[in-house]
Amino acid sequence: MIHALFRHLDKDCEIVEVLPQKPTARCPFSAIVMIGGYKKYVVIAKTDAQKFYLKRSIEKQREFYDDFSPYFQFNFPDEFGNLDDFTYAIYPYIENAKWCCDNRPIEIMEKIYKKHAKTHKMSPGLLAKIQTDFLSSWPEQYHAQIKQLPLYKEYFDNIAKQTSIKIYREHCDYTVNNILDDGKNLWLMDFEFSKNFQPVGHDLHDYSRTVMNQYQTKQKLAKMKEILMDNINDIVDDCCKIKQTKKKHKWGKMMHKIMKIFHRSKKFAYPKIWNIKPTDKICILAPHPDDETIGCGGLLALYAKQCDVICLTDGRYGDPDIAPPKMTQIRKKELESVMKKFGVNKFAMLNLEDSHLRENKAQFQKLNLRDYDYIVIPSPRDFHPDHMAVAQMLKKSMYADAYIVFYEIWNTLANQTHYVDISSVVAQKRNMINMYKSQVKHIDYASRIIALNHYRGICHNVEYEEAYEFQK
Ligand SMILES: [Zn+2]
């Protein structure tokens, strides 16, 4: 029914799968949805407890980000907000755990936990802290009732009996979402491995559960905690008076509203690492000699052997004081020196007239780019007529199954989708840009573009990164 209604409402959006909803008031509705050809993971929170958890899971992700990056890729929501009487979040959908942590989630998690966890001696003060943070897992209005549960007292009496306890992160692990006895130590852990919030990957949930269960079946405390959590969930369910018979099509309507917002805002995924395989072949199209280095100098430095560069125009109008024939020679030499210094696989010049690329469409479209996995070009909104022309003139018949990737020079990318960490080669990029002496005498390209690269790293806590946008 949801499927039919959804398709009827909006052709661009389609529910792929409605994920099973646990029959408790704290578990929100969630579904996998296709939006504009991309799989997204949509969470809708209706009750106060669901809203509380949705917000909390996003906050917790950010807390964990510092320690777990770069071991894990985190999946932050594209969209998070309120609409009518519900809260929603739209995440990029992650197909498998490999993207997050190279199929080693538990191994990495344990390593990080062991590195950061501190042993705390049990004391009344510590016990009080653990209790407070445990309660913070539920909205405040339930705290008084929770404290009256008989099992609540029994559970914390047992915790108090421990002489010491290992805690990964203060004000995070005290919440005791997971309690783990590895045979030697008792650990309090709180890693949001929830399938419903998909913080680090859909597949991790089942994996971590299996491993946790291996330990937990043997533990009294962990079992006790599970029952206690069930008791608390019953309280929350009663208060929310959740009706499990809720008509399904209501969700469909809400989803539709969210999708409309999503389309309007035109926001895209949180930028991901551009994973370039050793076998990938990259072709960078530069409208003028220097664009490839200004836009993609880091990429070139890191993957020179996999990169071919085609410079489209001769750059003859690159200096008003120098005659075009002479200028053409200067720019050709500069490009050759830079390409050799990078050690690119191949480079070529089409020698079309500078600033008239569009008028040479026929020659441009003779390019055979069928051999490449990625074709890297200026964004269609990179405000120079030759730069904008590239994306406009590129035809599907010129390439095979390559990804079209945009880089930035004259205008920043509004919808960056991927990044390349260029911190290790930033000095080289600067030097290479400065080899275009005929150009940097007019504008200090290196300082400006490297400042942009530094800024771009803000999202990933990377020193310098190049931003790229994969064409949808
Ligand atoms: Zn240019």
Residues whose N, C-alpha, C, O or C-beta is under 5 A from the ligand:
A	BS01	ZN	P287 H288 D291
